[in-house]
Structure formats: structure tokens, C-alpha cells
Amino acid sequence: MFMTNNIPDYDIEKLMNLWTTTGLAGKSGLTCKCPILGPNSTKTQPKPKKLRKNKKSKKRIANESDEDEPLIARVYESNELHHIMDETSRLVFKNGEAPLHLYFFVDVTTLPDGREKQEFLALTNWPFKLNLHGASYTLFSRGFYGRKHYWCKVLRTGRAGTTGIWLHNDMQNNGIARLVNPDAASISGKAPMTSWLMYSRTWTPIEEEFVTKSISNITRDHPNARGRLPFLGYQKLFNVGTGTDGTTKSGGIQLGTLPEMNE
């Protein structure tokens, strides 16, 4: 896919931009059942020699050499690649509505386990932000597979209000999630053993209004509830990015406080 469309360095951003605009060139997997002739197919082909039976051997033999007969099998053999139909694939959103999440599965079965597969997983370059058909997506989660178990990294805000990349790995830190990098964009780029990724887009005004109203209703119906409110500050995670000095801008996320809401 990358080589066919002249996309260097397994650049996912360039791949998606091409896929959503002019489209990706490739093979459809469909074949034409019509005989494919060579360059001289427009010329009149000589008729094959009539065959006669040898009564003694009861075998069919040609009057003359077989080389004088047009062999369709040879034509198929020399034009085998032309027999596969080309296609252009373009990615569009159904009814023009951008989905809330995008899931990418990189650990595909078409690549056999081994060095070639691990190189592909390690060299695929994933951006922190994706802009598709006017919708802005942020990389929120990245999963890994080490042949024996899975682990993942997630963009989130911890209990102390620290926003960054948190590692969830049952084989480390007694299975307790921990902050591994305060830079939210560090989840992007290249990483060995990448198995899957999840991007989420910003909410539409209608969606944001629905979530805000729902949080307000939960607070009203459960005034003495313990713990933290769900989705509080989630929308602000979409504004997280890296500044010119490389530091993370968290957008002032504060957990445990409610924004102003209209009933």
C-alpha cells in the first residue's frame, strides 16, 4: 500500500490524506475471465490445424507442428499481471458524518510472524492529530502485543490532575497504571510492537450539550455520591498539545470541579 502509492517511511498522515482525497491505487483482487491476447491481438489469428485420428494408436495428432498453432495458454502466461483489475479506493464517512472513534489494527495476519512483520509494526509512523474530512482526531490510546500479553498507553488525566501518557501493563508496577510521560504527543510516532490504535474526535456542539446536561443531571440526582464524576474535563483533552518549547499544554484541566451549566 505504501510503496504502490509512493508514500515514504510508512507515514500514516500522508496515507490518510491521500486516501480521503484522490484515493489509493491498488489491486481489486478481481480478475477478468476474458482471454487476454498479446500486442497483435487485433490481427487475424490463423485457424488451428484440424486434428485427425490415428486408427492404430487411437491418438489425436496434428497435421503439422504444434508450434504453428496459436496457444492461448502461452498468452495467459505472458500477460498474467494484466489479468488483475486495478482499483482506486477512497475513504468517505457514511452520510457525511464523522464517527466518534477511529480504530486501526496494525498487527494484521497477512504479514507472517517474524522480522518483516516486526519491522512494519515498529516503523509505522502515527501522528498525534489526524484531520479527515474536516474532523479533527486525537490519538488517545495505543496498544501493544508482545506475543505473550497485551499492554497499552492512554492519554488521560490522573487523580492529581496531571495530564499525560499513562502506561497500563499487568507485568509492571504490580499492574497499577502510572504516568510515563507528561508530553501528550509522546504517544504518537513510531513504537515497536504496536498492535492497535484509537483516535477520538472532538464533540459536536450538540454532543457537548448532551454530555454537559447529563453530568448536571447526575449531580442533581446523586448529591451525596462519592468519587469523581464521569467525563468531567474529557472534552478539554482534545485541546492538549505540545507548545513550541516542547512542553505540554493541558488546557487547565481540573478534576473534581464542575463547569458552569445551564439547566
Secondary structure as GFF3:
##gff-version 3
##sequence-region A 1 263
A	DSSP	three_ten_helix	8	10	.	.	.	ID=ss1
A	DSSP	alpha_helix	12	19	.	.	.	ID=ss2
A	DSSP	beta_strand	24	31	.	.	.	ID=ss3
A	DSSP	beta_strand	51	54	.	.	.	ID=ss4
A	DSSP	beta_strand	59	62	.	.	.	ID=ss5
A	DSSP	three_ten_helix	66	68	.	.	.	ID=ss6
A	DSSP	alpha_helix	72	78	.	.	.	ID=ss7
A	DSSP	three_ten_helix	81	83	.	.	.	ID=ss8
A	DSSP	beta_strand	84	89	.	.	.	ID=ss9
A	DSSP	three_ten_helix	94	96	.	.	.	ID=ss10
A	DSSP	beta_strand	101	105	.	.	.	ID=ss11
A	DSSP	alpha_helix	115	123	.	.	.	ID=ss12
A	DSSP	beta_strand	129	132	.	.	.	ID=ss13
A	DSSP	beta_strand	135	145	.	.	.	ID=ss14
A	DSSP	beta_strand	150	157	.	.	.	ID=ss15
A	DSSP	beta_strand	163	168	.	.	.	ID=ss16
A	DSSP	three_ten_helix	173	175	.	.	.	ID=ss17
A	DSSP	beta_strand	178	181	.	.	.	ID=ss18
A	DSSP	three_ten_helix	184	187	.	.	.	ID=ss19
A	DSSP	beta_strand	194	201	.	.	.	ID=ss20
A	DSSP	alpha_helix	205	221	.	.	.	ID=ss21
A	DSSP	three_ten_helix	235	239	.	.	.	ID=ss22
A	DSSP	beta_strand	241	242	.	.	.	ID=ss23
A	DSSP	beta_strand	248	249	.	.	.	ID=ss24
###
